[in-house]
């Protein structure tokens, strides 16, 4: 194993899990955990099917070690801080975090 292989994963973990950064306590699907939540777009648009109107798009990043659940499925219902959202995408970041893109359900 090279020094690169030994240090890069540790550095990534320090960056992605540094509590002094952007991590704040949130209620993620009924469980309190640190997360980074960012409202990315505020453009309302009509939904396909009869699902109501989707509003503000939100990105939620959680530590995989805190989340401890299966990856959220596309179009599944997701609760963040007591509000109901629909999952528009989810993926792993550097094997440490899960990024969940959400659309608020209104109407």
ZAGUVO-68579 format. One line per field, with one value per residue (C-alpha): residue number from 1; y, z, x. Coordinates in steps of 0.5 Angstrom, whole numbers, m for minus. Layout:
<pts>
n <- [NUM  ...] .
v <- [Y  ...] .
w <- [Z  ...] .
u <- [X  ...] .
</pts>
This chain:
<pts>
n <- [1  2  3  4  5  6  7  8  9  10  11  12  13  14  15  16  17  18  19  20  21  22  23  24  25  26  27  28  29  30  31  32  33  34  35  36  37  38  39  40  41  42  43  44  45  46  47  48  49  50  51  52  53  54  55  56  57  58  59  60  61  62  63  64  65  66  67  68  69  70  71  72  73  74  75  76  77  78  79  80  81  82  83  84  85  86  87  88  89  90  91  92  93  94  95  96  97  98  99  100  101  102  103  104  105  106  107] .
v <- [0  7  13  16  10  11  18  20  16  19  26  25  23  29  33  30  29  35  38  45  46  46  40  41  37  35  30  26  21  21  20  26  26  31  33  39  41  46  49  49  52  55  54  51  46  42  35  29  25  27  28  35  41  40  46  48  43  41  37  33  30  25  21  14  12  16  14  7  5  3  8  12  10  14  18  15  19  22  27  32  36  35  36  31  31  26  23  25  22  19  17  16  21  18  12  16  20  20  26  26  30  32  36  39  36  41  42] .
w <- [0  m2  3  m2  m1  7  7  2  5  12  9  6  12  16  11  10  17  20  25  25  18  15  19  23  27  23  23  17  17  24  26  29  26  23  16  11  8  2  m2  m9  m13  m12  m18  m18  m23  m25  m23  m28  m25  m20  m14  m13  m15  m13  m10  m7  m9  m3  m3  4  5  11  13  11  18  21  16  17  12  5  m1  m2  m8  m13  m12  m5  0  5  11  13  19  19  12  7  0  m6  m7  m14  m14  m9  m9  m5  m4  m3  0  6  5  2  m2  m3  m8  m6  m8  m3  m4  m4  m6] .
u <- [0  3  3  m3  m7  m6  m7  m13  m18  m17  m16  m23  m26  m24  m27  m33  m35  m32  m37  m34  m36  m43  m46  m53  m57  m64  m69  m68  m74  m75  m68  m64  m57  m52  m53  m52  m58  m58  m64  m62  m67  m74  m77  m84  m86  m92  m92  m93  m99  m103  m98  m99  m94  m87  m84  m77  m71  m67  m61  m59  m52  m52  m46  m47  m45  m51  m56  m56  m61  m62  m61  m67  m71  m73  m80  m80  m83  m78  m79  m74  m75  m82  m84  m85  m81  m81  m74  m71  m64  m59  m52  m46  m40  m33  m36  m37  m44  m50  m53  m61  m64  m71  m77  m82  m89  m95  m102] .
</pts>
